[in-house]
Amino acid sequence: MNKRPKLTVVGAGPGDPDLITLKAIKALKSADVVLYDALINEVLLDYAPNAEKIFVGKRKGCYAYRQEQINELIVSRAQSHGHVVRLKGGDPFIFGRGAEEMDYAQQFDIETEMVPGISSPLAVPAYQGIPLTKRGASESFWVITGTTKSHKLSQDVYLAAKSNATVAILMGMSKLSEIVSIFAAENKQNIPVAIIQNGTTDNEQFGFGTIDNIEQVVADKKLSSPAIIVIGEVVNQRCPLTPKRVISKVVKESHSLVNK
């Protein structure tokens, strides 16, 4: 008996495989096909041992499949195999095109479901101890794409620069000079900035500075995409966090004491 065609769009979280949700794991375990993106941690594919796995990732200038081909692959695999899980980094409804893929699948009478994921503009600063909001420092935050469909900087950055909000910019490293100029034009040269590359992963790198010097920080530390740019006073409100290596040591020592 053929399985009913189904698409589940699943958020994989920002990179740390422990940040995926239980509902997402359940979806992967029931998958017949998994179409996965470049930014997901491939360890998560182990949750779908019986599924066909197809890499459909897109990175700047490089495409395994174009979006139209991905849409067609979703439909064809759902019709031939049954349950397709579209595994996307972060949250698929935040600059993830998950809604577009669901809209396309529904045109072919394919059942659709969505499993939210932890979005990188929330989790990545948090892993550096940066609260996007903090009483007395920030009452709101903007999450903006640095590169629009037309490959230009979003005009919302101009509006955000006029506010006192925390500004988190995704896909903005190639537009950093332009972003800096916009904030400097608002006399915000001294506003703190954090740039976090490969956030929440073992390859995480970061740099801190101000609008006035962040480009030099990026050059010195050789930071590049994928990275999140965080602009606002909260960068100076970082909470000191215990390094992962210290946590690991404490856990091992605790296990040792328990087992004695």
Buried (B, 14 or more C-beta within 10 A) or exposed (E): EEEEBBBBBBBBBBBBBEBBBEBBBBBBEBBBBBBBBBBBBEEBBEBBEEBEBBBBBBEEEEBBBEBEEBBEBBBBBBBEBBBBBBBBBBBBBBBBBBEBBBEBBEEBEBEBBBBBBBBBBBBBBBBBEBBBBBEEBBEEBBBBBBBEEEEEBBEBBEBBBEBEBBBBBBBBBBBBEEBBEBBBEBEBEEBBBBBBBBBBBEEBBBBBBBBBBBBEBBEEBEBEBBBBBBBBBBBEBBEEEEEEEEEEEEEEEEEEEEEE
